[in-house]
Amino acid sequence: MSTTTVPTPAAGLEGVVAGESEICYIDGYAGILSYRGYNIHILAKNATFEEVIWLLWKGSLPKQDELAGLKADLFAHAAIPAQVEEFLKSNLKAAPMDVLRTAVSMLSLYDPHAKDMTPAANQLKATALMAQTSTIVSSFGRLRTGQPVVAPDPGLSFAGNFLYCLTGKKPDEIMEHTFDVALVLHAEHELNASTFAARVTAATLSDIYSSVTSAIGALKGPLHGGANEDVIKMPGFGHRVYRTEDPRATHLRHMSEALGKSTGHEDLYLMSSKVEETVKGEKKLNPNVDFYSASTYYSLGIPVDLFTPVFAVSRMSGWTAHILEQYHNNRLIRPRAEYKGNPDGMPWVPMAER
């Protein structure tokens, strides 16, 4: 009897390189995160979320006309099909992530380009998904509290429109800027669980809607995107990749403080800061991106159970970038498992003797 020897992987594929990508770079020991070669600190200080969307998709920063075109396209695709809105209205008591997962999947039913796998069609679908995911989350947030859906304002940014469509109030400059930076920080993070799930699905040459639905299913879990909801209950420390401070947490800490002072929620920032000091002192753990994003979102008036859907609104940019990259140079993702049972030779036992 011959057996095939398969290299033993680390648990959870930790440290295993599963593919090549030009989208994101992480150095967990140096605390470096970059999108397409641009350090996250540079992007957080200078880029708008729309510029980051273009960067992730195209590989370069947009020119003025390209940025204007993207903004116009996102606004033009913001409306969701009437059937999807009716679905939201009929499931007002359902968990937001369950609603988002199903609603995004439903979008494919009403997209005339859903089965068109050309690069141009997939880029168009990525644009629509960016815009419509935001609309789904903000609309559901209003409908379930008995409020009417708010149409976006062409004069607002992507970040500003999300807050406006969710709360019904146009955000002030501090709130809009804070949320814009939060979207930038959450946009992309290499082969995390949800992005890997999206690429595995895309690698079968399934459509982009199926791929992002896979991603949303993975994001829902409390060991991934669901963690930022749980931070209100006090997780939010440590990260599988980073051995130093999560560079995204650096910006969110400062924004949480400034926003807390502006909105009257400084007590939440001060409590978070005290918890951070205690955990770092006793357990030597640094806060991750979820820790201060929770207090930031809360200060912006975002309900706790919408934290993970908001994560999806931002991460849709990274997911779609990876899906488009996967389609461009595809190979079916089919790893092997280290088998732990009896490899062969088990005798058949007749039913009467079992």
N, C-alpha and C positions, 0 to 999 in steps of 0.2 A: 504494500500500500504506500502510495506517495502522497505527500502533502505539500502545499505551497506555503512558504514562509512569508508572512506579511509583517513589515516593520511595526513594532509596538508603538502606538501613538500615546501621547500624554492624555490624561483624562480631560474630557471637554475640548480636545484638539488644541490645548493651550500650547502656544509656541509653534504650532504647525503652520507652514506657509501653504495656503490652499489655492493660490493663483496669483496672477500678475494684474496690477492696476496702476493707472497714472493719476488717480483721483485724490487719494489721501495718504499722508505719511504720519506715522506716530512713532515717537521714541519714548517709551514708558519710563526709562531711567532718567532721561534728561528733561522730561516734562514737555516734549515738543509735539505739537499738533499743527499740521499744515494742510491746506486745500490747494491742490495743483501747484505746490511750491510756495504758496503764500502763508506765512506764519499766522496762526489764529489771532495773535495779539495785534498784528498789523490789520487784519480784516476787521476785528472787533472795534478798532479805533477809527477806521477809515471807510469801510465798505458798507453799503446798504444791503439788505437781504436780497433785493432784486439783482444787484451786481454779483452776489455770491451764487445765486441760481444760475446765472449765465456762465460764470466761471466754472462751476461744477459740470455743466452740460457741454460747454464749448472748449474749455481748457485755457481760456484767456479772459482778461477783464474786458467788459464791453465798451465800445465807443459810445459817444453820446446818442447817436441815432439808433444804435443797437439796443441800448438800454431803454430808450423811449419806445421802441417797437415791442420789447418784451413787456413793459408795463401796460401798453395798450392791449397786447394779446392776453395777458392775465386778466385784465378787466373785462375784455370781450367774452372770455370763457367762464366767467364767475358764476353765471346762472346754472342751476342744476335742473335736470328734467323734472317736469311736474310729477311724474310717477315716483321719483325718488323723494321729493318733498312730501308726497302723500304717505310714503313709507315712514318718514320721520314722524309725521303727525299721528300715525297709528301705533307707534311704539314709544310713547313719551316716558314710560316708566322703566324702559329697558336700560341696561348698562351702556354708557356712552361708547365704550370701545366695541361692544357687540354691534351697536347701531352703525358705527363708522365702518367696521369691517364689511358689514352686509351692504351698506349704501354704496361704498366704493366698488364693490363687486357688481352691484346693479348698474352702475354707470355704463358698463360695457354693453348692456342690452339696448341702450338708446344712442349709442355712438355708431354712426354709419361707417366709420373707419376702423371699427373694432378688430376686424379680421385682416386688415391691410398691414402687412409686416414690413413695408418699405421703410427706409430710414426717415423719410419725410413724414410719413403717417405716424410713426412712433414718436417723433419729436412733437408733432401736433398733439398727440395723446398725452405726452408728458406735460405739456403746457396746460392742457385742460385739467389734468389731475392735480396739478399744483393749485390752480384756482378753485376747483370744485371741492377739494378736500377742505379748504378753509371755509367755504360756504356751508358745507355739511355740518361741520363742528359748530360754527357760530349760529346757524339756523336752528339746530337741535337744542342748543343752549337756551335760545329764546322760546321756542315752541313749547318746551316742557315746563316752562314757567308761565305759560299763558300769554306770552307777548308775541306781537307780529314780527315776521321776518323783516329785517332792514336791508335795503338795497345798498350796495357799495357806492362810495363817492369817488368819482374819477380823480378828484384832487388830492386824495389821500394815498399814502404808500400802502404796500401790501400789509405791513404791520399795523398801520393806522386803521386800515379798513377792517382788519380782523377785530380789533378792539371795538370799533364803531358798530360793526354788525352784531357783535356779541352783547354789548352793553347798551346800545342805542344812543351813546354819548360820544361825541368826537373827543379823542384823547388829547391831553395837553402835550406840549413838546417833550417834556421829560418822559411821560408815559409812552409816547410813540417811539421815541429813541430807545428807551430801555427795552421795549418788546422787540424792536428791530434787531438790536444787538443779541438778545436772547435767541431769536430765530437763527441768526448767523452762527452762534455758538453750538446750536443743536443740529445744524444742517447735515453734517456728515461725520462719520467716525469709522471709516475703513470697514473691515469685515466683521462688524458686530453681528449679533444673532439675527436681527431682522434683515439687514442688508445681505447677509449670506443666504438667508431663506429666499430673498427676492432673486438673487443670482442663480440659485439652484433651480428655481422654477423657470426663470428666463432661459437657462441653459438647455431646457427641453424644447425650446422654441415655442413655449406657451406664450400667450399674449401678455401685454404690459399690465392689464387689469388683474389677471391671475397672479402675476408676480408681486404686485404691490399688496394684494390681498394676503398673500403668504407673509409678507413683511409685517403687515398690521397684526396678523395672528401671533407672530413672534414678539412683537413689541408689547403686546398686551400683558405678557407675563411679568410677575413682580421681580424677577431677577434681571429684567431688562427695563423697558420704558415704564412699566408699572411702578418702578421704584420711586419715581418722583411724586406719586400720590402718597406712598407710604412714608415719605419724609416727614409729613405733618405728624406722623406717629413716631418719628425719631430714627429711622435708618438714614442712609445717605453718606456713609463713610467707606472709604476703600474702593479700589477698582481693580479688575482683572489685569488691565494693561499697565496702568500708571503705578510706579514705585515712588513717585514724588507727588506733589500737588497736581491735580487735574488742572491743566492750564485754563480750561473753561470756567472752573470754579473761581479763579482769581478775579475775573471780570464780574461774575455774578455776585460775588461778595460785595464789591463796591457798588454795584447797581442796586442791590437789595438795601444797602444802607441809605443811598441817596433817595431811592423811591420811597422807602419807609418814612423818611423825614417829610417827603413831599405829600404823601397820602395819609399820614397819620397812623402808620403801622410800624413806627420805629421800634416799638416794643417787641415785635416779632423778629426784627433783625437783631436786636440786643440779646434776645433769648437764644437765637441761633448762634450768635457769636460766642456766647457763654458755653453752649453745648460743644461747639467746635474746640474751644480752648480745653475743656475737660476731657474730651475724647482723645485729642492729640496728646495731652499730658499723660493720660492713664493707659491708652491702648496704642499710641503711636500711629494713629490712622489719620489720613488727610481727608477733608471733605471732597466728594465727587461732584459732578455737574448737577446731580439731582438735588443736593442739599440746599444750595442757595437759590436754585431755580424755583423751588417750591415756595419760599417766602416771597420771591419776586413776583411769581404768578398770582399769589394770593393778594399781594398789595395792588396788583393791576385789576382786581375784581374778578378774576377767573375762578370759578368754582373748583373745588379740590378734585372732583371726579372728572373734570375736563383737562387736568394736567397732562395725562398721557395722550389724549387726542390732540392736544396742542403740540406735543412732541412730534406726533405724526404729521401735522401740518408743516412743520419745519423740515423734518427728515424726509418728506416726500421729495425734496430737491436732491438729496443724496441717493435715495433709493432709485429714482428715475435715472440719475446719472450712471449708476452702476448697471442698471438694466440695459441702457443704451450701449454702454461699453461692452457688456456681455454679448449683445446681439452683433456688435461690430466684429468681434473676433471670438466666435463661439466655439466652445467644446463642452460636451455633456459632462457635468460634474458628477462623478460616480466613484466615491472613495470606497475603501474596503474596511471591514471590521475585524478586530482581533477576536476570533471565535474562542469561547471559554468552555464549550461543552465537549462531548465525545465526538471526534471528527468523523468517524465512519465505523462500520462494522457492527452496529447494534442488531441483534437477532430479532426476527419477527416473532411476536408472542400471539398465538391464536386467542380469539375472544374468550373462549371458555377457560383459558389458563391465566388470564390477567387478574 
